Amino acid sequence: MTRRKRYVQVGVGARSRGYTVALVKTMKSTCELVGICDTNRGRMELCNRKIVKDLKGKAVPMFLDTEFDAMIRRLKPDVVVVTSVDCFHDQYIVRAMDLGCDVVSEKPMTTDAKKCQRIVDAVNRTGRDLKVTFNCRYMPAMVQVKDLLMQGVIGKILSVDVHWILDVDHGASYFRRWHSEIGKSGGLLLHKATHHLDLANWFLSANPVEVFAMGGRRFYGAQSGMVKRYGLQGHSERCLTCRRRGKCPFFMDIRKSADLKGMYLNCEKHDGYIRDRCVFHKKINIMDTMSLVVRYDTGAFLSYSLNAFTPYEGFRYAFNGNKGRLEFEHIGAPLTSQGKVLPAKGMPGGMRIRLYPHFKLAQSIPLKKFKGSHWGGDDRLMADVFGAKSTKDPYLRAANYASGAMSILIGAAANKSMRTGQPVKIASLVKGLPPARLPKMKQW
Ligand SMILES: NC(=O)c1ccc[n+]([C@@H]2O[C@H](COP(=O)([O-])OP(=O)(O)OC[C@H]3O[C@@H](n4cnc5c(N)ncnc54)[C@H](O)[C@@H]3O)[C@@H](O)[C@H]2O)c1
């Protein structure tokens, strides 16, 4: 029998839970969780309570961020799983590799080009393995689209239009949390678009070459004018204590969710982090309205937009090939900012794949059934990352540091382009980065 791999987790907030379940329960034949690390002792204690009560496992040793090196030396893990706030990913990835560990990092791999360079240098220096967990690649619907494109149903892809809209519930949540500060998340073009742009890179099997972008903060934040429109002058820093709560369409009561209360409100005393900060707060400095164009090494063009304040959530990928067009879209239900579904009788909704070959009948492609979190992506990702040696994957979904870098470098280039008003070449941002490993596409 092969030895189980020893894992530690850094950052034990909301996203880390799926990893803890995999390491302690579902993947325990191949994995062992041996320690956790976070800046917040309260959240580590909560994580250990969950391990014992819900997962019937044993509590593991806890380490503060300042004790990371000591944790590695004492516990000798094989792999460090990084699920902390985005801006700290690089420091744990680099240190873990220098201390002889492999790394599994949540997206985004990091938040700017300088940090990306540190990671690339560390991989080249140490030869350690770094996996970036793009769960979207594992969603069955995405795999179906990738499979069609790989078969060449629309021939060579010449251009793609990608539009994502985030609603006033999910989209607004980014403006309540640490994500709303560019120093912590890199902005939504890094934090969120890393998923959408990785999918674009992967769908096209192409590496980005050049990026031009524009964007702004038009809805959230203190300067957008929306406070006055809603009549919320004199609002507080957070919902919990806000005098304008009765008037505000974005009011959220953090005490009403047992999960949010346990994980954040009850843990505030340890680090002062406020999870229900006002979406119009003056510290918000990320954008909510972004558009960019990308040129790829295959010659394809991408046009991408992201808006974070729409009544419903959804996306559209429309691929234009030399044999036809493939459309892949999702239209969600309109919601209140508290997540209540609003009636939308007679309106389109759901997920669709439509194929329009040149000079032939168009067809709607039936979607395969799926269940589980993130449209069935999470369980499949965990099984691939933490299971026994995986079988050969024709879609090459397991993403290494090169794929992690290619998706965030589009965002980093876009942020730079917005600052300078100029197009930015990806190769000018980071040296020593190989092209991402992507599956071959059948061409016409
Ligand atoms: N793939 C996905 O679908 C998906 C979904 C959500 C989040 N994420 C990613 O997961 C990561 C965590 O996000 P989250 O939603 O759990 O956020 P969160 O705020 O719930 O958790 C972040 C945790 O990191 C800890 N932390 C902060 N600074 C730290 C430091 N210097 N060292 C160690 N720990 C530190 C916090 O105390 C907290 O426990 C992020 O990188 C995010 O982008 C991915």
The ligand as an SDF file (V2000), in Angstrom:
LIG
                    3D

 44 48  0  0  0  0  0  0  0  0999 V2000
  -12.6480   28.2300   -6.9550 N   0  0  0  0  0  0  0  0  0  0  0  0
  -13.7000   28.7760   -6.3890 C   0  0  0  0  0  0  0  0  0  0  0  0
  -14.8210   28.5390   -6.8060 O   0  0  0  0  0  0  0  0  0  0  0  0
  -13.5000   29.6930   -5.2020 C   0  0  0  0  0  0  0  0  0  0  0  0
  -14.6240   30.1170   -4.4800 C   0  0  0  0  0  0  0  0  0  0  0  0
  -14.4020   30.9620   -3.3980 C   0  0  0  0  0  0  0  0  0  0  0  0
  -13.1090   31.3520   -3.0560 C   0  0  0  0  0  0  0  0  0  0  0  0
  -12.0550   30.9300   -3.7670 N   0  0  0  0  0  0  0  0  0  0  0  0
  -10.6860   31.3130   -3.3870 C   0  0  0  0  0  0  0  0  0  0  0  0
  -10.3920   30.7230   -2.1220 O   0  0  0  0  0  0  0  0  0  0  0  0
   -9.5730   31.5810   -1.3450 C   0  0  0  0  0  0  0  0  0  0  0  0
  -10.2590   31.8660   -0.0100 C   0  0  0  0  0  0  0  0  0  0  0  0
  -11.4640   32.5620   -0.2240 O   0  0  0  0  0  0  0  0  0  0  0  0
  -12.6570   32.5060    0.8570 P   0  0  0  0  0  0  0  0  0  0  0  0
  -13.9030   32.8100    0.1310 O   0  0  0  0  0  0  0  0  0  0  0  0
  -12.5460   31.2570    1.6350 O   0  0  0  0  0  0  0  0  0  0  0  0
  -12.2970   33.7690    1.7710 O   0  0  0  0  0  0  0  0  0  0  0  0
  -12.4880   33.8780    3.3650 P   0  0  0  0  0  0  0  0  0  0  0  0
  -12.3560   35.3200    3.6860 O   0  0  0  0  0  0  0  0  0  0  0  0
  -13.7090   33.1670    3.7840 O   0  0  0  0  0  0  0  0  0  0  0  0
  -11.2350   33.0640    3.9270 O   0  0  0  0  0  0  0  0  0  0  0  0
   -9.9120   33.5040    3.8300 C   0  0  0  0  0  0  0  0  0  0  0  0
   -9.1350   32.9590    5.0060 C   0  0  0  0  0  0  0  0  0  0  0  0
   -7.7660   33.3640    4.8720 O   0  0  0  0  0  0  0  0  0  0  0  0
   -7.3310   33.8160    6.1600 C   0  0  0  0  0  0  0  0  0  0  0  0
   -6.1780   34.7160    5.9990 N   0  0  0  0  0  0  0  0  0  0  0  0
   -6.1690   36.0460    5.7750 C   0  0  0  0  0  0  0  0  0  0  0  0
   -4.8950   36.5020    5.7220 N   0  0  0  0  0  0  0  0  0  0  0  0
   -4.0840   35.4330    5.8910 C   0  0  0  0  0  0  0  0  0  0  0  0
   -2.6770   35.2590    5.9440 C   0  0  0  0  0  0  0  0  0  0  0  0
   -1.8280   36.2670    5.7700 N   0  0  0  0  0  0  0  0  0  0  0  0
   -2.2240   34.0150    6.1620 N   0  0  0  0  0  0  0  0  0  0  0  0
   -3.0490   32.9490    6.3390 C   0  0  0  0  0  0  0  0  0  0  0  0
   -4.3790   33.0710    6.3130 N   0  0  0  0  0  0  0  0  0  0  0  0
   -4.9020   34.2840    6.0840 C   0  0  0  0  0  0  0  0  0  0  0  0
   -8.5400   34.4910    6.7560 C   0  0  0  0  0  0  0  0  0  0  0  0
   -8.4470   34.6580    8.1520 O   0  0  0  0  0  0  0  0  0  0  0  0
   -9.6370   33.5210    6.3460 C   0  0  0  0  0  0  0  0  0  0  0  0
   -9.7850   32.4970    7.2810 O   0  0  0  0  0  0  0  0  0  0  0  0
   -9.3520   32.8270   -2.1790 C   0  0  0  0  0  0  0  0  0  0  0  0
   -8.1210   32.7440   -2.8240 O   0  0  0  0  0  0  0  0  0  0  0  0
  -10.4640   32.8040   -3.1820 C   0  0  0  0  0  0  0  0  0  0  0  0
  -10.1150   33.4430   -4.3830 O   0  0  0  0  0  0  0  0  0  0  0  0
  -12.2370   30.0790   -4.8200 C   0  0  0  0  0  0  0  0  0  0  0  0
  1  2  1  0
  2  3  2  0
  2  4  1  0
  4  5  1  0
  4 44  2  0
  5  6  2  0
  6  7  1  0
  7  8  2  0
  8  9  1  0
  8 44  1  0
  9 10  1  0
  9 42  1  0
 10 11  1  0
 11 12  1  0
 11 40  1  0
 12 13  1  0
 13 14  1  0
 14 15  2  0
 14 16  1  0
 14 17  1  0
 17 18  1  0
 18 19  2  0
 18 20  1  0
 18 21  1  0
 21 22  1  0
 22 23  1  0
 23 24  1  0
 23 38  1  0
 24 25  1  0
 25 26  1  0
 25 36  1  0
 26 27  1  0
 26 35  1  0
 27 28  2  0
 28 29  1  0
 29 30  1  0
 29 35  2  0
 30 31  1  0
 30 32  2  0
 32 33  1  0
 33 34  2  0
 34 35  1  0
 36 37  1  0
 36 38  1  0
 38 39  1  0
 40 41  1  0
 40 42  1  0
 42 43  1  0
M  CHG  2   8   1  16  -1
M  END
$$$$
